[in-house]
């Protein structure tokens, strides 16, 4: 982990070179170590935060998948692109990374909840986290790809 890229809470952050300061905005990008790797204790800390009550297990989430922003964020806008909805392709990416890292429990949870989210067969581009309403384009190919891979690939068994 590059010094300073992880805040005191254990989440990754970006640096604004124009303003010469760290940005403390939390989003699914804050969990980059779960996708890209890092020191084992830092990855474990991020995993615990991600599956916890503020993110995936938030009591208002219809499905326990990765939201783009926590529903606790004061600026959350769960119907607006990257300010709160859940993205099936990102759930697949987090599940894939967990599987590659040997975290079968997280991979299985994301697969199960992700398939549950896509059971409407509309394959929305992204979903409203509280209601499960599909948003953006319908019949999104990358959402369908996630479902097909989760259902057909031997690696998920």
Buried (B, 14 or more C-beta within 10 A) or exposed (E): BEEEBBBEEBBBBBEEEEEEEEEEEBBBBBBBBBBEBBEEEBBBBBBEBBBEEBBBEBEEBBBBBBBBBBBEBEEBEBBEEEBBBBBBBBBBBBBBBBBEBEBEEBBBBBBBBBBBBBEEEBBBBBBBBBEBBBBBEEEBEBBBBBBEBBEEEEEBE
